[in-house]
Amino acid sequence: MKVLLSQDDLPRVWFNISPYLPEPLPPPLDPVTREPVSPVKLLDIFPDPIVEQEVSQEEWIPIPEEVLQVYALWRPSPLVRAVNLERALDTPAQIYYKYEGVSPPGSHKPNTAVAQAYYNKISGVKRLTTETGAGQWGSSLAFATQFFGLECEVYMVRASYNQKPYRRILMELWGAKVYPSPSDNTKAGRTFLERDPEHPGSLGIAISEAIERALEDKSTKYSLGSVLNHVLLHQTIIGLEAKRQMEILGIYPDYIVGCVGGGSNFAGLAFPFLKDKITGDKPDTEFWAVEPTACPTLTKGEYRYDYGDTVGLTPLIKMYTLGADFVPPPIHAGGLRYHGDAPLLCAFYHHRYIKACAYDQKEVFSAGVLFARTEGIVPAPESAHAVKKAIDLALECKEKKEKKIILFNLSGHGYFDLSAYDSYLKGVLA
Amino acid sequence: MKVLLSQDDLPRVWFNISPYLPEPLPPPLDPVTREPVSPVKLLDIFPDPIVEQEVSQEEWIPIPEEVLQVYALWRPSPLVRAVNLERALDTPAQIYYKYEGVSPPGSHKPNTAVAQAYYNKISGVKRLTTETGAGQWGSSLAFATQFFGLECEVYMVRASYNQKPYRRILMELWGAKVYPSPSDNTKAGRTFLERDPEHPGSLGIAISEAIERALEDKSTKYSLGSVLNHVLLHQTIIGLEAKRQMEILGIYPDYIVGCVGGGSNFAGLAFPFLKDKITGDKPDTEFWAVEPTACPTLTKGEYRYDYGDTVGLTPLIKMYTLGADFVPPPIHAGGLRYHGDAPLLCAFYHHRYIKACAYDQKEVFSAGVLFARTEGIVPAPESAHAVKKAIDLALECKEKKEKKIILFNLSGHGYFDLSAYDSYLKGVLA
């Protein structure tokens, strides 16, 4: 069962949760002086309107008409009741998922990529740079920039560039220039190439390259796909739509579930509902952030100041972290391998508004296969973490005979991750 | 701009165009006696309700509730106005596409796969067999059978099995057993393997294997993804939805465009509109069937009796054909490489209700890239043929300053065909 909104119901504002923080976010610190960093410093790599949104205390921020027009290519996204999955689990619970895989790049990422491309365009920027691992974020930014006539330059971790050509092709098809990182376009890249001409790269190096390129040219800016406040803001369109869809059904979720890498898809679904918990309207809703045991940022990390990147170029930010030098094992949910988490998400977790749990790769793929065989859609390995938690909650409801309502974010499809499913089916998954 | 129907608007009947034929379809003939084949013979490989639909003269055939429930996972599919493409072409024409790539297997094929799986299930069948080339049809049948607890056995052309693992994995993920063909499961397969243990296979051999398996076991039946009347019938849900969506907009198409391999996606969109041309309500609508120059069945074939398969197992059917032994070059639009076409489509083409044109692979990919860069969606190479014709019609309208309305079927996405786009972008496409 599916709830579709008409395009007239597309939300016209994003929801900014900052005014509802129990205390102001600890400010980013200069790594040398340990003094708070002025937002002005951010203007080196981000345009004005993005920096404004990063620090805004306005609850509602209008979505520009030009952004809405591109959103309309796939939004509003469907809210679906997973009737077949419920039946397979024989649970009295109702399971709903918000499906973000309907976007052309196949995930929630374009919700922010389109907004960022637009704000850069109106700020006179000509070119955006970014990094990408497996290509989920890079393909979303390539997709977005083409609508606004911006150049897009993507630094793709060389190991992925060589092993996973499909997303690289997708980026090129959407007009982006994709470089295997380390590349010889940047000082940072050349340093690593000198040590090893076949260097496999890392997300940290790719970030350094993308930022270096943005710093050396006034008309070039940098774009980030998660973690920062403005990214989470843009993703709230997910939760705003879901809320409206549940209102149409006359229901409200008891559990809200999302996987967490940097935190943007989780926050996008959760924050519009979290407001109701904070204000006391819906005090009992449970929010579950799901991560891999291979990168257990919330469940095992420390809440402290740390670098956002691996090489130490960014300001220090207060977040749950496994340490900027933490290198998670190469799991298939590449999007969940970040050592830290979004500061906004971390603040609410710290104040116990949000719970967290972690799963092993095998149980996650097992949940993904069950979902594919009941609901028909193959979840991205990242999103399968949320599927797994939704299943566990539904089974708990079965045990307790409770008719609870579970809502999770199916943040993307897994049609570019089929070789991982193949390994799982063949029993050779690490 | 997108027109979405609510699930309450999902059509409850399929449209059967047979009563509107200018003359009855020439009957299938026994290849030896040249006598008409009784429909009863079809019961060896198809269940009762399918054979009934194959020969039905009822205009409206109810869609079973169980089929509607599975359709609801992705249907009604969106009708989209390609505003960005119109702008890029600077045309006064309006271009609309019906997007069938929203189904989990990514094409229109599950519209019939789900119906066929259901009818086999209620007829006591335990297992369905089929053949597949690149895997588009096989993955749709795998997807469909899992909802009805049927086993699914797919014979996949060995060359594709080895070179294109993604759709093979998708079929296995949805619970199917996939065998590279020729296999040692069948007499036909073993014959070819004896000659060459590494035989690359062909669709003709794979059909023989799938049919042989269906003939040797009462509880096993065979399933075909195009060409036959009942397949085209099930696909009419596309056109019925599109008609309703255009009614909401208060418009009616001047041109209706679809690519043609066996003819099912074209017929699915076109037939509900074609009725209006036949009855004289809309005499001026133009219907365009688009094929590759590499396999120009309608544009260069002869209208005569021929075998449906390559090895000559099927009855002789009257259709446009390039000859059962015609081997088209290996183009990327694998779904358009059939030597014949659906008898229903051929009859209407013969009586000049439908026009046909053919394009080269390169111009088709060029259209696909333009579409991806304006509308965001990467078309399947098959569907890109329809995109190309829609673009050409829009440019004609520009020249003639005509505000015509163009509707085409975007029958599937190209996310499993990115290596073909890569070849095109690199300029190495054959």
HADDOCK unambig.tbl for C-alpha pairs under 7 A between the chains (distance, minus, plus):
assign (segid A and resid 1 and name CA) (segid B and resid 72 and name CA) 6.71 0.50 0.50
assign (segid A and resid 4 and name CA) (segid B and resid 6 and name CA) 6.74 0.50 0.50
assign (segid A and resid 6 and name CA) (segid B and resid 4 and name CA) 6.73 0.50 0.50
assign (segid A and resid 72 and name CA) (segid B and resid 1 and name CA) 6.76 0.50 0.50
assign (segid A and resid 104 and name CA) (segid B and resid 376 and name CA) 6.16 0.50 0.50
assign (segid A and resid 104 and name CA) (segid B and resid 377 and name CA) 5.51 0.50 0.50
assign (segid A and resid 143 and name CA) (segid B and resid 376 and name CA) 6.69 0.50 0.50
assign (segid A and resid 146 and name CA) (segid B and resid 373 and name CA) 6.59 0.50 0.50
assign (segid A and resid 166 and name CA) (segid B and resid 418 and name CA) 6.12 0.50 0.50
assign (segid A and resid 169 and name CA) (segid B and resid 418 and name CA) 6.41 0.50 0.50
assign (segid A and resid 169 and name CA) (segid B and resid 422 and name CA) 5.92 0.50 0.50
assign (segid A and resid 170 and name CA) (segid B and resid 418 and name CA) 6.96 0.50 0.50
assign (segid A and resid 173 and name CA) (segid B and resid 369 and name CA) 6.71 0.50 0.50
assign (segid A and resid 174 and name CA) (segid B and resid 372 and name CA) 6.76 0.50 0.50
assign (segid A and resid 174 and name CA) (segid B and resid 373 and name CA) 5.60 0.50 0.50
assign (segid A and resid 369 and name CA) (segid B and resid 173 and name CA) 6.69 0.50 0.50
assign (segid A and resid 372 and name CA) (segid B and resid 174 and name CA) 6.74 0.50 0.50
assign (segid A and resid 373 and name CA) (segid B and resid 146 and name CA) 6.57 0.50 0.50
assign (segid A and resid 373 and name CA) (segid B and resid 174 and name CA) 5.57 0.50 0.50
assign (segid A and resid 376 and name CA) (segid B and resid 104 and name CA) 6.17 0.50 0.50
assign (segid A and resid 376 and name CA) (segid B and resid 143 and name CA) 6.67 0.50 0.50
assign (segid A and resid 377 and name CA) (segid B and resid 104 and name CA) 5.51 0.50 0.50
assign (segid A and resid 418 and name CA) (segid B and resid 166 and name CA) 6.12 0.50 0.50
assign (segid A and resid 418 and name CA) (segid B and resid 169 and name CA) 6.42 0.50 0.50
assign (segid A and resid 418 and name CA) (segid B and resid 170 and name CA) 6.97 0.50 0.50
assign (segid A and resid 422 and name CA) (segid B and resid 169 and name CA) 5.92 0.50 0.50
